[in-house]
Every structure is written in structure tokens, then in C-alpha cells.
């Protein structure tokens, strides 16, 4: 059973508060969440003084990470109002929304604009539902196409084609249930360029063969997608603006 306690250390002239989680773990583990909260997990056998020293040694990294998350929060997009002029990103391209009144609700896109026609231009909830359905369908189309393109690369290793699921995910781009052969992708991945979507899909496909993050897993990923690191770096940077 795990327990938690709040602690504080002074390092590099600043106070660093963190939550200590006592768990059955072999090593000291550090996690920093997007809201700037710092968590350290350690076994009961590790003295408080040793945990504090660990945090002090990681002070530069912690302070830099917290600063970066704070800066990301400043540029985080405001909630959509579904009015003309707003931009929606589809596979790395910004599409401008145009809202107009019509006798019948509809939505379409020409690759530059998203045309939303509604009976009542002031009905926020109706506009939100229509745009959400449109984006969900774009997700299904785009992610399915990438899956169809990449699956043959792992099929020859005796892997059955996985089931693709799409949903909102808070902290992950994708996940893989290896035994059930289910790959789940984050809806927000649609905003990223296609090569980034390909990286996430390939990453999860590789888990069907290596259900871990071992050296063998990364060697296999590198063999199938030699430039995956560059794609991942771009994806992580994009997240600062789109997530």
C-alpha cells in the first residue's frame, strides 16, 4: 500500500516542493506534471534525507521543466467558440472556420477552409457537436489510412491486424493492448503532421511484437522507421501549441 507526504527542499536559491510517494520500487523516480507539480516515488527503505538530496541534485532539471510548462500554459489555445476566423489543425495544416446561416445544418472542407452552415449561428452547442463529429470522422479516415499503409511492415512477422480505437487522451498520444491487439490513438493527434501520426502508429504497432520499451523494442522501431527520433521531437514540440 502506497502513502504520500509533502516535502520541500531549498536548491539553487529556490524552494522546490514535491510529493513523496512511498511505493515498492527499486529506484528513485521523478515525475513532473504539466501543472508544475513534482512527484518522487521511493521505497520505504530510502531515508527522507536521501530523497531530499535526490531532488536537490535534479534541481536544474526540475526548475527548467516547470518553467517550460508555465510557458506552454501561456500559449495554450483558448477554448473554441466556433465562430468565423478560428483555426483548426488537421494533419499539420491550419484550416480557417467560416460560419454562415443556412436552412440546413452542414459542414464541409476544401482543405483551406471548414465551411459550417447552421440554422442558428448563435447556437454554440449545435456548432460544437457538428464540428466535433466532423473532426472525429477526419480522425477515423486519417488514422485508418496510416494504419493501412504501415501494417504490412509488421504483418510479415506474424502479427494479426489490430483493432483501431480513437478517443480523447490526457497524457498519451497512443496506447497498445498487446494481448487484445487493440491500438488506441489520441484524437488530438489529428492536429499533427502525417509523419508524426505515422510515428505514433508505428510505435504502437511495434508493441505488438515487443510489449515494452526494451532495447529490442527500440532497435525494431529504428529498423522499420529510421527517423522516428526526429518525428518524435517535432511531435513533442508541437504539443506545446496544440495540447
The 8 nearest C-alpha neighbors of each residue, nearest first, counted from 0:
[[1, 2, 22, 21, 23, 3, 20, 43],
 [2, 0, 22, 21, 20, 3, 23, 42],
 [3, 1, 21, 20, 0, 4, 22, 19],
 [2, 4, 20, 19, 21, 18, 1, 5],
 [5, 3, 19, 18, 6, 20, 2, 21],
 [4, 6, 18, 17, 19, 3, 7, 16],
 [7, 5, 17, 16, 18, 4, 19, 8],
 [6, 8, 16, 15, 17, 14, 9, 5],
 [9, 7, 15, 14, 10, 51, 16, 6],
 [10, 8, 14, 13, 15, 12, 7, 11],
 [9, 11, 12, 13, 55, 58, 8, 14],
 [12, 10, 13, 9, 58, 59, 55, 14],
 [11, 13, 10, 9, 14, 15, 8, 58],
 [14, 12, 10, 11, 9, 15, 8, 62],
 [13, 15, 9, 8, 16, 10, 7, 12],
 [16, 14, 8, 7, 9, 13, 17, 10],
 [17, 15, 7, 6, 14, 8, 37, 18],
 [16, 18, 37, 6, 38, 5, 7, 19],
 [19, 17, 5, 38, 4, 6, 39, 37],
 [18, 20, 39, 4, 3, 40, 38, 5],
 [21, 19, 3, 40, 2, 39, 22, 41],
 [20, 22, 2, 41, 1, 42, 40, 43],
 [23, 21, 42, 1, 24, 41, 20, 40],
 [22, 24, 42, 25, 21, 41, 43, 1],
 [25, 23, 42, 22, 26, 41, 40, 27],
 [24, 26, 23, 42, 27, 41, 28, 22],
 [27, 25, 24, 28, 41, 42, 40, 23],
 [26, 28, 41, 40, 29, 39, 25, 24],
 [27, 29, 40, 39, 26, 41, 30, 38],
 [28, 30, 39, 38, 40, 27, 31, 37],
 [31, 29, 38, 37, 39, 32, 28, 36],
 [32, 30, 37, 36, 38, 35, 33, 29],
 [31, 33, 34, 35, 36, 30, 37, 38],
 [32, 34, 35, 68, 31, 36, 65, 69],
 [33, 35, 32, 36, 68, 69, 65, 31],
 [36, 34, 65, 33, 32, 31, 37, 68],
 [37, 35, 32, 34, 31, 38, 17, 33],
 [36, 38, 31, 17, 30, 18, 35, 32],
 [37, 39, 18, 30, 17, 29, 19, 31],
 [40, 38, 29, 19, 28, 20, 18, 30],
 [39, 41, 20, 28, 21, 27, 19, 22],
 [42, 40, 27, 21, 22, 24, 20, 45],
 [41, 43, 22, 23, 21, 44, 24, 45],
 [44, 42, 45, 21, 41, 22, 46, 23],
 [43, 45, 42, 46, 41, 21, 47, 23],
 [44, 46, 43, 42, 41, 49, 47, 50],
 [47, 45, 49, 48, 44, 50, 43, 51],
 [48, 46, 50, 49, 51, 45, 52, 19],
 [49, 47, 51, 46, 50, 52, 45, 53],
 [50, 48, 52, 46, 47, 51, 53, 45],
 [49, 51, 53, 47, 52, 48, 54, 46],
 [52, 50, 48, 54, 53, 49, 47, 55],
 [51, 53, 55, 49, 50, 54, 56, 48],
 [52, 54, 50, 56, 51, 55, 49, 57],
 [55, 53, 57, 51, 56, 52, 58, 50],
 [56, 54, 58, 52, 57, 53, 10, 51],
 [55, 57, 53, 54, 58, 52, 59, 10],
 [56, 58, 54, 55, 60, 59, 61, 53],
 [59, 57, 55, 61, 60, 56, 62, 54],
 [60, 58, 62, 61, 57, 63, 56, 11],
 [59, 61, 63, 57, 58, 62, 64, 65],
 [62, 60, 58, 64, 63, 59, 57, 65],
 [61, 63, 65, 59, 64, 60, 58, 66],
 [64, 62, 66, 60, 61, 65, 59, 67],
 [63, 65, 67, 61, 66, 62, 60, 68],
 [66, 64, 35, 68, 62, 67, 63, 61],
 [67, 65, 69, 63, 64, 68, 62, 70],
 [66, 68, 64, 70, 69, 65, 63, 71],
 [67, 69, 71, 65, 70, 66, 33, 64],
 [70, 68, 66, 72, 71, 67, 65, 73],
 [71, 69, 67, 73, 72, 68, 66, 74],
 [72, 70, 68, 74, 73, 69, 239, 75],
 [71, 73, 75, 69, 70, 74, 68, 239],
 [74, 72, 70, 71, 75, 69, 76, 68],
 [75, 73, 71, 72, 76, 240, 70, 239],
 [74, 76, 72, 73, 240, 71, 77, 241],
 [77, 75, 74, 78, 241, 240, 242, 79],
 [76, 78, 79, 75, 74, 80, 73, 72],
 [79, 77, 80, 76, 81, 75, 85, 127],
 [78, 80, 81, 77, 85, 82, 76, 127],
 [79, 81, 82, 78, 123, 85, 127, 77],
 [82, 80, 79, 126, 127, 83, 85, 123],
 [81, 83, 80, 98, 85, 84, 96, 97],
 [82, 84, 97, 96, 98, 85, 81, 95],
 [83, 85, 96, 95, 82, 97, 86, 98],
 [86, 84, 96, 95, 83, 82, 87, 81],
 [85, 87, 95, 94, 93, 96, 84, 88],
 [86, 88, 94, 93, 95, 89, 85, 96],
 [89, 87, 93, 190, 92, 91, 94, 90],
 [88, 90, 190, 92, 91, 189, 93, 87],
 [91, 89, 192, 191, 190, 193, 189, 92],
 [90, 92, 192, 191, 89, 190, 88, 93],
 [93, 91, 89, 88, 90, 94, 192, 190],
 [92, 94, 88, 87, 86, 95, 89, 91],
 [95, 93, 112, 111, 87, 86, 88, 113],
 [96, 94, 86, 112, 84, 85, 113, 87],
 [95, 97, 113, 83, 85, 84, 112, 86],
 [96, 98, 83, 114, 115, 113, 84, 95],
 [99, 97, 115, 83, 116, 82, 114, 96],
 [98, 100, 116, 115, 117, 101, 97, 120],
 [99, 101, 117, 118, 116, 120, 119, 98],
 [102, 100, 118, 117, 103, 116, 99, 104],
 [101, 103, 118, 104, 100, 117, 116, 119],
 [104, 102, 101, 118, 117, 105, 116, 100],
 [103, 105, 117, 116, 118, 101, 102, 106],
 [106, 104, 116, 115, 103, 117, 107, 129],
 [105, 107, 115, 114, 116, 113, 108, 104],
 [108, 106, 114, 113, 115, 105, 109, 133],
 [107, 109, 113, 110, 112, 114, 111, 106],
 [108, 110, 111, 112, 113, 107, 114, 94],
 [109, 111, 108, 112, 94, 113, 92, 93],
 [112, 110, 94, 109, 95, 113, 108, 93],
 [113, 111, 95, 94, 108, 96, 109, 110],
 [112, 114, 108, 96, 107, 95, 97, 94],
 [113, 115, 97, 107, 106, 108, 112, 96],
 [116, 114, 106, 98, 97, 105, 113, 99],
 [115, 117, 99, 105, 104, 100, 101, 98],
 [118, 116, 104, 100, 101, 119, 120, 103],
 [117, 119, 101, 100, 102, 103, 104, 120],
 [118, 120, 121, 117, 122, 100, 101, 125],
 [121, 119, 122, 117, 100, 118, 99, 98],
 [120, 122, 119, 123, 126, 125, 124, 82],
 [123, 121, 119, 125, 120, 124, 126, 117],
 [122, 124, 126, 125, 121, 127, 81, 80],
 [125, 123, 127, 126, 122, 128, 129, 121],
 [124, 126, 128, 127, 122, 123, 129, 117],
 [127, 125, 123, 129, 124, 128, 130, 122],
 [126, 128, 124, 130, 125, 129, 131, 123],
 [129, 127, 131, 125, 126, 130, 132, 124],
 [128, 130, 126, 132, 131, 127, 133, 125],
 [129, 131, 133, 127, 132, 128, 126, 134],
 [130, 132, 128, 134, 133, 129, 127, 135],
 [133, 131, 135, 129, 130, 134, 128, 136],
 [132, 134, 130, 136, 131, 135, 129, 137],
 [133, 135, 137, 131, 136, 132, 138, 130],
 [136, 134, 138, 132, 137, 133, 131, 139],
 [135, 137, 139, 133, 138, 134, 140, 132],
 [136, 138, 134, 140, 135, 139, 141, 133],
 [139, 137, 135, 136, 141, 140, 142, 189],
 [140, 138, 136, 142, 137, 141, 143, 135],
 [139, 141, 137, 143, 138, 142, 144, 136],
 [140, 142, 144, 138, 143, 139, 137, 145],
 [143, 141, 145, 144, 139, 140, 138, 146],
 [144, 142, 146, 140, 145, 141, 139, 147],
 [145, 143, 147, 141, 142, 146, 140, 148],
 [144, 146, 148, 142, 147, 143, 197, 149],
 [145, 147, 143, 149, 148, 144, 150, 142],
 [148, 146, 144, 145, 150, 149, 143, 151],
 [147, 149, 145, 146, 150, 144, 151, 152],
 [150, 148, 146, 151, 152, 147, 145, 201],
 [149, 151, 152, 153, 147, 146, 148, 154],
 [152, 150, 154, 153, 149, 155, 148, 147],
 [153, 151, 150, 149, 154, 155, 223, 156],
 [154, 152, 155, 151, 156, 150, 158, 204],
 [155, 153, 151, 158, 156, 157, 152, 150],
 [156, 154, 157, 153, 152, 151, 158, 150],
 [157, 155, 154, 153, 158, 208, 152, 159],
 [156, 158, 155, 154, 159, 153, 208, 160],
 [159, 157, 154, 156, 153, 160, 207, 155],
 [160, 158, 161, 157, 154, 180, 153, 207],
 [159, 161, 158, 162, 150, 154, 180, 151],
 [162, 160, 180, 181, 159, 163, 182, 179],
 [161, 163, 181, 182, 180, 164, 160, 183],
 [164, 162, 182, 183, 181, 161, 165, 143],
 [163, 165, 183, 182, 184, 162, 166, 181],
 [164, 166, 184, 183, 185, 186, 163, 167],
 [167, 165, 185, 186, 168, 184, 164, 183],
 [166, 168, 185, 186, 169, 187, 165, 184],
 [169, 167, 185, 171, 170, 166, 172, 186],
 [168, 170, 171, 167, 185, 172, 242, 187],
 [169, 171, 168, 172, 185, 173, 33, 242],
 [172, 170, 173, 168, 169, 185, 174, 184],
 [171, 173, 185, 184, 188, 199, 170, 168],
 [172, 174, 184, 171, 183, 185, 199, 203],
 [175, 173, 183, 182, 203, 184, 176, 171],
 [174, 176, 182, 177, 203, 181, 183, 206],
 [177, 175, 181, 179, 180, 178, 182, 174],
 [176, 178, 180, 207, 179, 175, 210, 181],
 [177, 179, 180, 176, 181, 207, 175, 210],
 [178, 180, 181, 177, 176, 161, 162, 175],
 [181, 179, 161, 177, 178, 176, 162, 182],
 [182, 180, 162, 176, 161, 179, 175, 163],
 [181, 183, 175, 163, 174, 164, 162, 176],
 [184, 182, 164, 174, 165, 173, 163, 175],
 [185, 183, 173, 165, 172, 164, 186, 166],
 [184, 186, 172, 168, 167, 187, 188, 166],
 [187, 185, 188, 167, 166, 189, 165, 184],
 [188, 186, 189, 185, 190, 167, 242, 191],
 [187, 189, 190, 186, 191, 185, 196, 172],
 [188, 190, 187, 90, 191, 89, 138, 186],
 [189, 191, 89, 88, 90, 188, 91, 187],
 [190, 192, 91, 90, 188, 189, 195, 193],
 [193, 191, 91, 90, 195, 194, 196, 190],
 [192, 194, 196, 195, 90, 197, 191, 91],
 [193, 195, 197, 196, 192, 198, 230, 191],
 [196, 194, 198, 197, 193, 192, 230, 234],
 [197, 195, 193, 199, 198, 194, 200, 188],
 [196, 198, 194, 200, 195, 199, 201, 193],
 [197, 199, 195, 201, 196, 200, 202, 227],
 [200, 198, 202, 196, 201, 197, 203, 195],
 [201, 199, 197, 203, 202, 198, 204, 196],
 [200, 202, 204, 198, 203, 199, 197, 205],
 [203, 201, 199, 205, 200, 204, 198, 220],
 [202, 204, 206, 200, 205, 201, 175, 199],
 [205, 203, 201, 206, 207, 202, 200, 153],
 [204, 206, 207, 202, 203, 208, 201, 209],
 [205, 207, 210, 209, 203, 208, 204, 211],
 [208, 206, 177, 205, 204, 209, 210, 180],
 [207, 209, 206, 205, 210, 158, 204, 216],
 [208, 210, 206, 216, 211, 207, 205, 215],
 [211, 209, 206, 207, 208, 177, 212, 205],
 [212, 210, 209, 213, 206, 216, 215, 208],
 [213, 211, 216, 214, 217, 210, 209, 215],
 [212, 214, 216, 215, 211, 217, 209, 210],
 [215, 213, 217, 216, 218, 212, 219, 211],
 [214, 216, 218, 213, 217, 219, 209, 212],
 [215, 217, 213, 219, 209, 214, 218, 212],
 [218, 216, 220, 214, 219, 215, 221, 213],
 [217, 219, 215, 221, 220, 216, 214, 222],
 [218, 220, 222, 216, 217, 221, 215, 223],
 [221, 219, 217, 223, 222, 218, 224, 216],
 [222, 220, 225, 224, 218, 219, 223, 217],
 [221, 223, 219, 220, 224, 225, 218, 217],
 [222, 224, 220, 221, 225, 219, 152, 201],
 [223, 225, 221, 227, 226, 222, 220, 201],
 [224, 226, 221, 227, 222, 223, 220, 228],
 [227, 225, 228, 229, 224, 230, 221, 231],
 [228, 226, 230, 229, 224, 225, 198, 231],
 [229, 227, 231, 230, 226, 232, 225, 221],
 [230, 228, 232, 231, 227, 226, 233, 234],
 [229, 231, 227, 233, 228, 195, 232, 234],
 [230, 232, 234, 228, 229, 233, 235, 227],
 [233, 231, 229, 235, 234, 230, 228, 236],
 [232, 234, 236, 230, 231, 235, 237, 229],
 [233, 235, 231, 237, 232, 236, 195, 230],
 [236, 234, 238, 232, 237, 233, 231, 239],
 [237, 235, 233, 238, 234, 239, 232, 240],
 [238, 236, 234, 239, 235, 240, 233, 241],
 [237, 239, 241, 242, 235, 240, 236, 234],
 [240, 238, 237, 71, 236, 241, 242, 235],
 [239, 241, 238, 237, 75, 242, 74, 76],
 [240, 242, 238, 239, 237, 75, 76, 190],
 [241, 238, 240, 239, 75, 187, 76, 237]]
